[in-house]
Amino acid sequence: MAQGRRGLTSEQLLNEAKNYFGNSYGKILSILDENASVDLNELNDCTQELVRETYQGVTSSQLRNIFSEIKGVDNSHQLKLKRPRLAYVIARQEGKPKAQKLMLLLDDLIKNIENGNSKQVESFQHFLESIVAYHKYYEKVRI
C-alpha cells in the first residue's frame, strides 16, 4: 500500500479522515433520508473541521473539477465510474497527506454507495458540495 510523506499508508490516512466523523461517518450517505437519524449540525461541524485541517493540501481547482464531474451524475453506476479519476488525483497528491486524506475519504464514500441507491448518490453530492463550500471559506479566511 502506498505511503504518504509522513509514512502513513492510504488506509491509515483514510482512517484519520474517518475519525473526524466518529460514529457519524456511516450516516454521510443518508443525509437526505428523512427516516435516518442524522444530526446534520454534527455532520456539518465534522465536515468543517476536516476541511479546516486539509484545505491547504488541495486546490480549489482540483475540488471544483471533481465536483463538476460528480454533480451531473444520476446514478451509482455513473458515480462509481468516477473512482479512477479520484485515484488519479490521489496519485498526483504524493507527498501531500492532507490532500490524500480528503480524496481517499471521497473515494471510500463512493465505494460504499449501494448499487441503484439514488438517495445515497444525492447525499454524496451534497456532502461534496459542502466540502467545496468550506474549502472556499477556509481558503479565503486562512484560518
C-alpha positions in Angstrom: 0.0 0.0 0.0 1.3 3.5 -0.9 2.7 5.7 1.8 2.4 9.4 2.2 5.3 11.7 3.2 4.6 11.1 6.9 5.0 7.4 6.2 1.3 6.7 6.6 -0.4 4.2 4.3 -3.5 5.0 2.4 -5.5 3.0 4.8 -4.1 5.0 7.8 -4.8 8.3 6.0 -8.4 7.2 5.3 -8.9 6.2 8.9 -7.6 9.6 10.1 -10.2 11.2 7.8 -13.0 8.9 9.1 -12.1 9.8 12.7 -13.2 13.4 12.1 -16.7 12.0 11.9 -16.7 9.3 14.5 -20.0 7.4 14.5 -21.4 9.9 12.0 -19.3 8.6 9.2 -21.7 5.9 8.3 -24.5 8.4 8.1 -23.0 10.7 5.5 -24.7 8.7 2.7 -28.0 9.1 4.5 -28.2 12.8 4.9 -31.2 13.1 2.5 -33.1 10.2 4.1 -35.7 11.8 6.4 -36.1 8.5 8.2 -32.5 8.2 9.1 -31.4 9.7 12.4 -28.7 12.0 11.1 -27.6 15.0 13.1 -26.9 17.4 10.3 -25.4 20.0 12.6 -22.9 17.5 13.9 -22.1 16.3 10.4 -21.6 19.8 9.2 -19.3 20.5 12.2 -17.2 17.4 11.4 -17.0 18.3 7.7 -15.9 21.8 8.6 -13.2 20.5 10.9 -11.9 18.0 8.3 -11.8 20.7 5.6 -10.1 23.2 8.0 -7.4 20.7 8.6 -6.9 19.7 4.9 -7.8 22.7 2.8 -4.2 23.7 2.2 -3.4 20.3 0.6 -6.0 20.6 -2.2 -6.5 23.4 -4.6 -9.9 25.0 -5.3 -9.5 24.0 -9.0 -9.0 20.3 -8.1 -12.1 20.3 -5.9 -14.2 22.2 -8.4 -13.1 19.8 -11.2 -14.1 16.8 -9.1 -17.4 18.4 -8.1 -18.3 19.4 -11.7 -17.7 15.8 -12.8 -19.8 14.4 -10.0 -22.7 16.9 -9.7 -24.2 15.7 -13.1 -24.1 12.1 -12.2 -27.6 10.5 -11.9 -26.9 7.0 -10.5 -24.4 4.9 -8.5 -23.0 3.2 -11.6 -22.0 6.5 -13.2 -20.6 7.7 -9.9 -18.5 4.6 -9.4 -17.1 5.1 -12.8 -15.5 8.3 -11.4 -13.4 6.4 -8.9 -10.4 6.1 -11.4 -10.4 9.9 -11.7 -10.2 10.2 -8.0 -7.3 7.6 -8.0 -5.5 9.8 -10.5 -6.0 12.9 -8.2 -4.8 10.9 -5.2 -1.7 9.7 -7.1 -0.9 13.3 -8.0 -1.0 14.3 -4.3 2.0 12.2 -3.4 3.8 13.8 -0.5 0.6 15.7 0.4 -1.0 13.6 3.1 -3.7 16.2 3.8 -4.9 16.2 0.2 -4.7 12.4 0.0 -6.7 12.1 3.2 -9.6 14.1 1.7 -9.5 12.3 -1.6 -9.3 8.9 -0.1 -12.4 9.8 2.0 -14.4 10.7 -1.1 -13.3 7.5 -2.8 -14.3 5.4 0.1 -17.7 7.0 0.2 -18.3 6.4 -3.5 -17.2 2.8 -3.0 -19.7 2.3 -0.2 -22.7 3.6 -2.2 -25.2 0.8 -2.7 -25.9 0.0 -6.4 -29.1 1.6 -7.5 -29.4 3.9 -4.4 -30.0 7.3 -5.9 -30.6 8.9 -2.5 -27.1 7.9 -1.5 -25.7 9.4 -4.7 -27.6 12.7 -4.0 -26.3 12.6 -0.4 -22.8 12.2 -1.6 -23.2 15.1 -4.0 -24.5 17.3 -1.2 -21.6 16.2 1.1 -19.1 17.0 -1.7 -20.8 20.4 -2.2 -20.3 21.2 1.5 -16.6 20.3 1.2 -16.2 22.7 -1.7 -18.0 25.4 0.2 -16.0 25.0 3.4 -12.8 24.8 1.3 -13.6 28.1 -0.3 -14.4 29.6 3.1 -11.1 28.5 4.7 -9.1 29.4 1.6 -10.4 33.0 1.9 -10.1 33.4 5.7 -6.8 31.3 6.0 -7.5 30.0 9.5 
